[in-house]
């Protein structure tokens, strides 16, 4: 990914997460007010955490002075240590999920903790809204939307009816 401009702080400080500064605080504030923004500077740390959880090598952020751009590279090669840790995390999460979810959903697929939480809520209340799921799980609405999309893509859930009056169906 590329972004025009230069780094406002050294890349070491970005990796450490010890100092943050919004490039455009007005836009950041506006996005946060309507529920699409997050805390200033939390994005890169979330990327680092997600990439590590998935077992990939650490992202690389650097400045390309000759083209006046900042580049973020997300390597698609896995680290052995991280993938072993990921297997342990997934098996722990899957073994502690409510038995109703485990018996309804194919247990051979590794689901994330948030996906298991979503499935449990959908089983309890098929007419639940995305906003209610986000509130119950104390997650961002966009994060819930993303996980619902992943669950649909893997064939674990489907939506019956309209967004307003429809309901969710967990597929076994």
C-alpha positions in Angstrom: 0.0 0.0 0.0 1.2 3.5 -0.8 0.4 6.9 0.6 1.6 10.2 -0.7 3.7 12.3 1.5 6.4 11.5 4.1 6.5 9.9 7.5 5.8 12.4 10.2 7.8 10.4 12.8 10.6 7.9 12.5 9.5 4.4 11.6 10.9 3.0 14.8 8.4 5.1 16.8 5.6 3.8 14.5 6.5 0.2 15.3 6.8 1.0 19.0 3.4 2.8 19.0 4.8 5.3 21.6 3.9 8.5 19.7 1.0 9.2 17.3 0.0 12.2 15.3 -2.9 12.4 12.9 -1.9 13.7 9.4 -5.3 15.4 9.1 -6.9 15.7 12.5 -10.1 17.2 11.1 -10.9 14.3 8.8 -9.9 11.8 11.6 -12.2 13.5 14.0 -15.1 13.5 11.5 -14.7 9.8 10.7 -14.5 9.0 14.4 -17.7 10.9 15.1 -19.7 8.9 12.5 -18.2 5.6 13.7 -15.7 4.9 11.0 -12.6 6.3 12.7 -10.6 4.9 15.5 -8.1 6.4 18.0 -5.3 8.4 16.4 -2.4 6.1 15.6 -4.1 2.8 16.6 -4.3 1.6 13.0 -0.7 0.4 12.5 -0.6 -1.4 15.8 -3.9 -3.2 14.8 -2.3 -4.2 11.5 0.8 -5.5 13.3 -1.3 -7.5 15.8 -3.6 -9.0 13.1 -0.6 -9.9 10.9 1.2 -11.6 13.9 -2.0 -13.4 14.9 -2.3 -14.8 11.4 1.3 -16.0 11.6 2.7 -13.7 8.9 6.1 -11.9 9.0 6.0 -8.4 10.4 4.8 -5.6 8.0 7.4 -3.2 6.7 6.8 0.5 6.6 9.3 2.8 5.0 9.5 6.1 3.1 10.4 6.3 -0.6 12.0 9.7 -0.8 12.5 9.7 -4.6 8.7 9.4 -5.2 7.6 11.2 -2.0 5.5 8.2 -0.7 5.2 6.1 2.3 5.0 2.3 1.6 3.5 -0.4 3.7 4.3 -3.9 2.7 2.4 -6.8 4.2 4.4 -10.0 3.5 2.4 -13.1 2.7 5.0 -15.5 4.0 4.3 -17.2 7.3 6.7 -17.6 10.2 6.9 -21.1 11.8 6.7 -19.8 15.3 3.6 -17.6 14.7 1.7 -20.4 12.8 2.3 -22.8 15.7 1.1 -20.2 18.1 -1.9 -19.6 15.9 -2.8 -23.3 15.9 -2.7 -23.3 19.7 -4.8 -20.1 19.9 -7.4 -21.5 17.4 -7.7 -24.8 19.2 -8.1 -23.1 22.6 -10.8 -20.7 21.2 -12.6 -23.5 19.5 -12.6 -25.8 22.5 -14.1 -23.1 24.8 -17.0 -22.1 22.5 -20.5 -22.8 23.6 -21.5 -26.4 22.7 -24.5 -25.2 20.7 -22.2 -23.4 18.3 -19.8 -26.4 18.0 -22.6 -28.8 17.3 -24.2 -26.5 14.7 -21.1 -25.4 12.8 -18.6 -27.7 11.1 -15.9 -28.1 13.8 -13.1 -28.7 11.3 -13.0 -25.0 10.3 -11.0 -22.8 12.6 -13.1 -19.8 13.6 -11.9 -16.7 15.4 -13.1 -15.7 18.8 -15.3 -13.0 17.3 -16.7 -15.3 14.7 -17.7 -17.8 17.4 -19.3 -15.0 19.4 -21.2 -13.9 16.3 -22.5 -17.4 15.6 -23.6 -17.8 19.2 -25.6 -14.6 19.1 -27.1 -15.5 15.7 -28.2 -18.9 17.1 -29.8 -17.1 20.2 -31.5 -14.4 18.1 -31.6 -14.8 14.3 -33.2 -11.4 13.9 -30.3 -9.6 15.7 -28.9 -6.5 14.0 -25.2 -5.8 13.2 -25.3 -2.9 15.6 -26.6 -5.1 18.4 -23.9 -7.7 17.7 -21.3 -5.0 17.8 -22.6 -3.8 21.1 -22.9 -7.2 22.7 -19.4 -8.2 21.6 -18.0 -4.8 22.4 -16.5 -4.6 18.9 -16.5 -2.0 16.2 -19.4 -2.3 13.7 -17.0 -2.5 10.8 -15.2 -5.4 12.5 -18.5 -7.2 12.9 -19.4 -6.5 9.3 -16.1 -7.9 8.1 -16.5 -11.1 10.2 -20.1 -11.6 8.9 -18.8 -11.3 5.4 -16.1 -14.0 6.1 -18.7 -16.3 7.7 -20.9 -15.8 4.6 -18.0 -16.6 2.3 -17.2 -19.8 4.1 -20.8 -20.8 4.0 -21.4 -20.7 7.7 -24.3 -18.2 7.6 -26.7 -16.6 5.2 -29.2 -13.8 5.4 -32.8 -14.5 4.7 -35.0 -11.5 3.8 -34.2 -7.8 3.8 -31.6 -6.0 6.0 -34.4 -4.5 8.1 -36.9 -7.4 8.5 -34.8 -10.4 7.6 -33.0 -12.9 9.8 -29.7 -14.8 10.0 -29.5 -18.5 9.4 -26.5 -20.5 10.7 -25.8 -23.3 8.3 -24.6 -26.6 9.8 
